[in-house]
Amino acid sequence: MIDLHTHSTASDGSLTPAELLDRAAALGVTGLALTDHDTMAGLEEARARAQTHGIRFLAGIELSTGWRGLHDIHLLGYGVDGARGGGLRAACTGLRAARERRAASMVEQLQAAGTRLRLEAVLAEAAGGAVGRPHVARALVAGGWASDMAEAFRRWLVPGTPGYVPQERLETPAAARLIREAGGVAVLAHPGTLPLTIPELEAAVAELCGHGLAGIEAYWAKHTPKLVGACEAIAARHQLLATGGSDFHGAHKPEIELGMAAGEGPLSSELLDALEARIAPGR
């Protein structure tokens, strides 16, 4: 069993990179990619712990991008090499600063809406990781302005609510280029979250292939069987990899466990073999 989409405390997961690998080992995961949001900060810690457990480890990242009016396109970058990825590192630094500016703006708006939330409380929730809406949500719950994470998002943090601030994002083609320059391959993450019909999704994928897209995440924990089949067909028609993973965040998304993915059973190591084969020629 493998899992190619996971998060740690380096972004918005609840487990440190080492704890993530400990849990993976306990659950029988044999191959894992760490794909934190807009950061590579946890990769070396995760790689070292993976070696102690004999788990095949793949360095990854999940970049927040936007393109053609779509403001929430996520690209997974697999096989990224921090030593080669100067442009990617610089972009991550910029995105981290943008996340901090966004958090400050969200707090200001939430204060104007009647809460007494403080930025220090949000940053404490992030604990040095890349700050995002989940950290604001947890601070709202801790302060008593929401009963749980779901209410915090629904009442305060989605478009049309007092605390929502759009995220600054890379252009999707530029993000794909940065991943390639860092020695990795770019994969479209959880396409089921995009507000697109299947034909619209395929048209977008076809155009992104011209910018170096190498795969589409068909097997994601919340994809329906119909969407899995559609993604598999799109991947086959465009000679892309159909990848997958749980999108594990630990206690912050307790309904999702490591190794969970849509489709027929757990993902096998053959998918990791195919992905590494795509990465190898760029090394």
C-alpha positions as CSV (number, residue, x, y, z in Angstrom):
1,M,0.0,0.0,0.0
2,I,1.3,3.4,-0.9
3,D,0.1,7.0,-0.4
4,L,1.2,9.8,-2.7
5,H,-0.7,12.8,-1.1
6,T,0.0,13.6,2.6
7,H,0.6,16.6,4.8
8,S,2.6,17.3,8.0
9,T,3.0,20.2,10.4
10,A,5.3,21.8,7.8
11,S,2.0,23.0,6.3
12,D,-1.5,22.1,7.8
13,G,-1.2,18.5,9.0
14,S,-1.3,17.6,12.7
15,L,1.7,15.2,12.6
16,T,5.3,16.1,12.3
17,P,7.1,14.7,9.2
18,A,8.7,12.0,11.4
19,E,5.4,11.2,13.2
20,L,3.7,10.9,9.8
21,L,6.2,8.2,8.7
22,D,5.8,6.4,12.1
23,R,2.1,6.2,11.5
24,A,2.6,5.1,7.9
25,A,4.8,2.2,9.1
26,A,2.3,1.2,11.8
27,L,-0.4,1.0,9.1
28,G,1.7,-1.0,6.7
29,V,2.3,1.8,4.1
30,T,5.3,0.8,2.0
31,G,5.7,3.9,-0.1
32,L,4.8,7.6,0.7
33,A,5.1,11.1,-0.7
34,L,5.1,14.1,1.5
35,T,3.3,16.9,-0.3
36,D,3.0,19.9,2.0
37,H,1.4,23.1,0.8
38,D,3.8,25.5,-0.8
39,T,6.8,24.3,1.2
40,M,9.6,21.7,1.1
41,A,10.6,22.3,4.7
42,G,9.6,18.8,6.0
43,L,11.2,16.7,3.3
44,E,14.5,15.9,4.9
45,E,13.0,14.9,8.2
46,A,10.5,12.7,6.5
47,R,13.1,11.1,4.3
48,A,15.3,10.2,7.2
49,R,12.5,8.6,9.2
50,A,11.3,6.7,6.1
51,Q,14.8,5.2,5.8
52,T,14.6,3.9,9.4
53,H,11.3,2.2,8.6
54,G,12.3,0.9,5.1
55,I,9.5,2.9,3.5
56,R,10.1,4.1,-0.1
57,F,10.0,7.9,0.1
58,L,9.2,10.4,-2.6
59,A,9.9,14.1,-2.1
60,G,6.9,16.2,-3.0
61,I,5.1,19.5,-2.7
62,E,1.5,20.8,-3.4
63,L,1.5,24.2,-5.0
64,S,-1.5,26.6,-4.8
65,T,-2.1,28.0,-8.3
66,G,-4.7,29.7,-10.4
67,W,-5.4,29.9,-14.2
68,R,-8.0,31.0,-16.6
69,G,-10.4,32.2,-14.0
70,L,-10.0,29.1,-11.8
71,H,-8.6,30.2,-8.4
72,D,-7.9,26.9,-6.7
73,I,-5.9,24.6,-8.9
74,H,-3.5,22.6,-6.9
75,L,-0.4,21.0,-8.5
76,L,1.5,18.1,-6.9
77,G,5.2,18.1,-7.7
78,Y,6.8,14.7,-7.3
79,G,10.6,14.1,-7.2
80,V,11.4,17.7,-6.5
81,D,15.1,18.3,-5.6
82,G,15.7,21.2,-3.3
83,A,19.3,21.5,-4.5
84,R,18.2,22.0,-8.1
85,G,15.0,24.0,-7.4
86,G,16.2,27.5,-6.7
87,G,13.2,29.0,-8.5
88,L,10.8,26.7,-6.6
89,R,12.5,27.6,-3.3
90,A,12.1,31.3,-4.1
91,A,8.5,30.8,-5.0
92,C,7.8,29.0,-1.8
93,T,9.4,31.9,0.2
94,G,7.1,34.3,-1.6
95,L,4.1,32.1,-1.1
96,R,4.8,31.8,2.6
97,A,5.0,35.6,3.0
98,A,1.7,35.8,1.1
99,R,0.1,33.3,3.4
100,E,1.2,35.4,6.4
101,R,-0.2,38.6,4.8
102,R,-3.4,36.8,4.2
103,A,-3.7,35.5,7.7
104,A,-3.2,39.1,9.0
105,S,-5.9,40.4,6.7
106,M,-8.3,37.6,7.8
107,V,-7.7,38.4,11.4
108,E,-8.4,42.1,10.8
109,Q,-11.7,41.3,9.0
110,L,-12.7,38.9,11.7
111,Q,-12.0,41.5,14.4
112,A,-14.1,44.0,12.4
113,A,-16.9,41.4,12.4
114,G,-17.0,41.2,16.2
115,T,-14.4,38.6,17.2
116,R,-11.4,39.3,19.4
117,L,-9.2,36.9,17.5
118,R,-5.5,37.8,17.5
119,L,-2.9,37.0,14.9
120,E,-0.6,35.6,17.5
121,A,-3.2,32.8,18.2
122,V,-3.4,31.9,14.5
123,L,0.4,31.8,14.2
124,A,0.6,29.6,17.4
125,E,-1.8,27.2,15.7
126,A,0.5,27.1,12.7
127,A,3.5,26.4,15.0
128,G,6.0,27.5,12.4
129,G,4.3,25.8,9.4
130,A,2.9,27.4,6.3
131,V,-0.1,29.2,7.8
132,G,-3.6,28.8,6.2
133,R,-7.3,28.8,6.8
134,P,-7.2,25.6,9.0
135,H,-5.1,27.4,11.5
136,V,-7.4,30.4,11.6
137,A,-10.3,28.0,12.0
138,R,-8.7,26.2,14.9
139,A,-8.0,29.6,16.6
140,L,-11.7,30.5,16.1
141,V,-12.8,27.3,17.8
142,A,-10.3,27.7,20.6
143,G,-11.6,31.3,21.2
144,G,-15.2,30.2,21.3
145,W,-16.3,31.8,18.0
146,A,-17.2,28.5,16.5
147,S,-18.1,25.1,17.9
148,D,-16.0,23.1,15.6
149,M,-13.9,23.4,12.4
150,A,-16.9,22.9,10.1
151,E,-18.7,25.8,11.7
152,A,-15.6,28.0,11.7
153,F,-15.3,27.5,7.9
154,R,-19.0,27.8,7.2
155,R,-19.6,30.9,9.3
156,W,-16.3,32.8,8.9
157,L,-13.8,31.5,6.3
158,V,-15.5,30.6,3.0
159,P,-16.3,33.1,0.1
160,G,-19.1,35.5,1.2
161,T,-18.3,35.3,4.9
162,P,-16.5,38.0,7.0
163,G,-13.1,36.3,7.3
164,Y,-12.6,35.2,3.7
165,V,-9.5,36.6,1.9
166,P,-8.5,35.2,-1.5
167,Q,-5.1,33.4,-1.5
168,E,-2.3,34.7,-3.7
169,R,-1.3,32.0,-6.1
170,L,1.2,31.1,-8.8
171,E,0.0,30.8,-12.4
172,T,-0.5,27.1,-13.1
173,P,1.8,26.9,-16.1
174,A,4.5,28.8,-14.2
175,A,4.2,26.4,-11.3
176,A,4.5,23.4,-13.6
177,R,7.7,24.9,-15.0
178,L,9.1,25.4,-11.5
179,I,8.4,21.8,-10.6
180,R,10.2,20.6,-13.8
181,E,13.2,22.9,-13.2
182,A,13.4,21.3,-9.7
183,G,13.7,17.9,-11.3
184,G,10.1,16.8,-10.6
185,V,7.0,16.0,-12.5
186,A,3.7,17.9,-12.2
187,V,0.4,16.2,-11.4
188,L,-3.1,17.9,-11.2
189,A,-4.3,17.3,-7.7
190,H,-7.9,16.3,-6.8
191,P,-9.6,17.4,-10.0
192,G,-13.0,16.7,-8.4
193,T,-12.7,19.9,-6.4
194,L,-12.6,22.0,-9.5
195,P,-15.9,23.5,-10.7
196,L,-15.7,21.9,-14.1
197,T,-17.7,19.4,-16.1
198,I,-15.8,16.3,-17.4
199,P,-15.4,17.8,-20.9
200,E,-14.2,21.1,-19.4
201,L,-11.7,19.2,-17.2
202,E,-10.4,17.3,-20.1
203,A,-9.9,20.5,-22.1
204,A,-8.0,22.1,-19.3
205,V,-5.8,19.0,-18.9
206,A,-5.1,18.9,-22.6
207,E,-3.9,22.5,-22.5
208,L,-1.8,21.9,-19.4
209,C,-0.1,19.0,-21.1
210,G,1.5,21.6,-23.3
211,H,3.0,23.1,-20.1
212,G,4.5,19.8,-18.9
213,L,1.6,18.2,-17.0
214,A,2.6,14.6,-16.4
215,G,-0.4,13.2,-14.5
216,I,-3.8,13.6,-13.0
217,E,-4.8,12.5,-9.4
218,A,-7.5,10.0,-10.3
219,Y,-7.5,8.1,-7.0
220,W,-8.3,10.7,-4.2
221,A,-10.2,9.9,-1.0
222,K,-13.3,11.9,-1.9
223,H,-13.6,11.1,-5.6
224,T,-16.7,9.2,-6.7
225,P,-16.3,6.0,-8.8
226,K,-17.7,7.9,-11.8
227,L,-15.0,10.6,-11.5
228,V,-12.3,8.0,-11.0
229,G,-13.3,6.4,-14.3
230,A,-13.4,9.7,-16.1
231,C,-9.9,10.7,-14.8
232,E,-8.5,7.3,-15.8
233,A,-9.9,7.8,-19.3
234,I,-8.5,11.3,-19.5
235,A,-5.1,10.1,-18.4
236,A,-5.1,7.3,-21.0
237,R,-6.1,9.6,-23.8
238,H,-3.4,12.1,-23.0
239,Q,-0.7,9.6,-22.0
240,L,-0.6,10.8,-18.4
241,L,-0.1,8.9,-15.2
242,A,-3.2,8.3,-13.1
243,T,-1.9,8.9,-9.6
244,G,-3.5,8.9,-6.2
245,G,-3.4,9.5,-2.5
246,S,-5.4,10.1,0.6
247,D,-4.7,13.9,1.2
248,F,-4.0,12.9,4.8
249,H,-4.0,15.8,7.4
250,G,-4.1,13.8,10.6
251,A,-6.4,15.0,13.3
252,H,-7.4,18.0,11.2
253,K,-9.3,15.8,8.8
254,P,-10.0,12.7,11.0
255,E,-12.2,11.1,8.4
256,I,-9.2,10.5,6.1
257,E,-6.6,7.9,7.0
258,L,-3.3,7.2,5.4
259,G,-3.6,4.8,2.5
260,M,-7.2,5.8,1.7
261,A,-7.9,6.5,-2.0
262,A,-10.9,6.2,-4.3
263,G,-10.9,3.3,-6.6
264,E,-10.4,-0.4,-6.3
265,G,-8.6,-1.0,-3.0
266,P,-5.3,0.5,-1.8
267,L,-2.8,1.8,-4.3
268,S,0.1,-0.6,-5.2
269,S,3.8,0.0,-5.5
270,E,3.5,-0.3,-9.3
271,L,2.1,3.3,-9.4
272,L,5.2,4.5,-7.5
273,D,7.4,2.6,-9.9
274,A,5.6,4.4,-12.9
275,L,6.0,7.8,-11.3
276,E,9.6,7.3,-10.5
277,A,10.2,6.2,-14.1
278,R,8.8,9.6,-15.3
279,I,11.0,11.4,-12.8
280,A,14.2,9.6,-13.6
281,P,14.9,11.0,-17.1
282,G,15.1,14.5,-15.7
283,R,17.7,13.6,-13.2
